[in-house]
Amino acid sequence: MKKTSIMHLFTAAKNASPFDVNMAFDAGYEKIISYTNVTLNEIIPLTQDAIFSRSPSGLKQQALFFGGRDIQVALEMQKQARSAMFKPFECHTFSDPSGAFTTAAAMLAKVDFYLQKSGSGLGKEKIAIFGASGTVGSTAALIAARQGSTVLMVAHAGVDSMQAYVDKLSESYDVKLEVVDGSTESAKIAVLNEATVALCATPAGVRVLEVRQFAGSKTLKVVADVNAVPPSGIEGVDTFSNGGLIEGTQVAGFGALAIGQLKYVTQNKLLEQMLQSESPMHIDYHQAYEYACAHVE
């Protein structure tokens, strides 16, 4: 008899994300159970409860999903869960806090695809990230650094506080990241005159970059914005922008819905793949980026 497919959704936050619940249902999971305000020391016993209550065949139809608002917490939860498993008591795991892993993966896959048309790619670029301490910005930094990019983490509220955050991120994930000041108009212009790519992952509805700040840049090639709430984070980039040049510039732009479509496909298909796989799959931002790059157009 076919086992019921189950997703256990863990988050340290007060509420589980309705977005993640909808995605799991759409991917084919029949039962989704959420666990909120979960602490790290609860992950192993919760994982063992989940795996020991099903046969190995049933575990093929079971996944643990790690959400929340903190990428490091979600990744550590996933690591703890995997440490509690052993053959044949293993199930799938997927971390995607605030959708940041699949969103950042889609954004960078779009940018890389565009750059490759001119013989470049992320590994040859200098990428400035606005909103660098947020979930999407931080994930984008990790992905870009792993691809060989020079990554500039733009500080808007103090270089010292951003440096402390970046030091922790760099130490935890063994990546090289550089902090730059972006707190003033002139500081932003200086960053945009140095960067070849600018990513905007700031809070929704906040305009961060104006065309006048980058129209004269001799280095900038492409910008991307994940903000879907007006106004856009980058002037000249609307939600449907998909690599066209921003008016009055030679800079290409990608908007939230163009990125979001690839993000949706990436998350949906990876969730489906777990249900179809005979072996346990463990997915984080690495696998999300690989999938997005393979399916970008």
MARPARO-477991 format. One record per residue (C-alpha): x, y, z; residue in one letter. Coordinates in steps of 0.5 Angstrom, whole numbers, plus 500, padded with zeros to 3 digits. Example, Ala and Ser with C-alpha at 12.3 -4.5 7.8 and 13.67 -1.06 7.14 Angstrom:
BEGIN
525491516a;527498514s;
This chain:
BEGIN
500500500m;503507498k;505511504k;502518505t;507523503s;509528509i;513534510m;515536517h;516544517l;521547522f;522554524t;525558530a;520563528a;513565531k;509562525n;510558519a;511561512s;504560508p;508560502f;512554504d;506550506v;503552499n;509550495m;509543499a;502542497f;503544490d;509539489a;505534492g;505533499y;499530502e;500532509k;504538512i;505539519i;509545522s;513546528y;514553531t;518557536n;523550535v;530551538t;536548536l;537543541n;530540540e;531538532i;535531534i;529529538p;524531533l;528528527t;528521531q;521522532d;519523525a;524517522i;523512527f;515512526s;516510519r;519504515s;524505511p;520505505s;515510508g;521515509l;522516502k;515519502q;517524508q;521530508a;524535513l;523543511f;527548515f;524555514g;525561519g;528568518r;535566519d;540562514i;545560519q;539557524v;536554518a;543551516l;544549523e;538545524m;539541518q;545539520k;543537526q;537533523a;542530518r;546528524s;541524527a;539520521m;543513519f;541508514k;536505513p;532511517f;534517513e;529522510c;529528505h;531535508t;531542505f;533548508s;530555505d;529560510p;524566508s;525563501g;532566501a;536560498f;531559492t;530567491t;538568491a;539562487a;534565482a;537572482m;544570481l;542564476a;539570472k;545574472v;550569470d;546567464f;546574462y;553575463l;555568460q;552571453k;558576453s;563571455g;563573462s;560569468g;560570476l;567568477g;569574473k;565580476e;565584482k;558584485i;555589490a;550587495i;545592498f;541589503g;547585505a;545583512s;538580510g;537573508t;537574501v;543578501g;547574505s;545568501t;547571495a;554573498a;555566499l;553563493i;557569489a;563568493a;563560492r;563562484q;569566485g;566573485s;569579489t;563580493v;562587496l;557587502m;554595502v;553598509a;548603510h;547604517a;555603519g;561599517v;563597524d;556593525s;556590518m;564588519q;562584525a;556581521y;561579515v;566577520d;561572523k;559570516l;566569513s;568565519e;562560519s;562559511y;569560509d;568565504v;572572503k;567578503l;569585503e;565591507v;564597503v;560604505d;554605502g;551610507s;551616503t;549618496e;557619494s;558613497a;553609493k;556612487i;563610489a;561603490v;557603483l;563606480n;567600482e;562594481a;560590475t;554587478v;549590483a;544586487l;538589491c;535585497a;533590501t;526591505p;520591500a;518598498g;524602499v;528605493r;535604494v;538606488l;537611483e;539612475v;543618476r;547614481q;549609476f;548611469a;555614469g;558608471s;564605466k;564598470t;556596472l;553591467k;547589470v;543590476v;537585480a;532587484d;528582488v;523587491n;516586488a;512592492v;512599489p;517603489p;522598486s;529598490g;532600483i;529606479e;528603472g;527596474v;520594474d;518587476t;517584469f;524587467s;528581464n;535583462g;533589458g;537595458l;535601463i;533607460e;538612459g;544607461t;548601458q;546597464v;541591464a;536590469g;532584472f;526585476g;522581482a;517577478l;522575472a;527572478i;521570482g;518565476q;525562476l;525562484k;518558484y;520553479v;526552483t;523550489q;517547486n;521542482k;526540488l;520539492l;518534487e;524531486q;525529493m;518525493l;520522487q;527520489s;529513492e;535516496s;535521501p;536528498m;539534502h;538541499i;540548501d;543554497y;548550493h;543545490q;538551489a;543555485y;545548481e;538547479y;536554477a;542555473c;540549469a;533551468h;534559467v;532562460e;
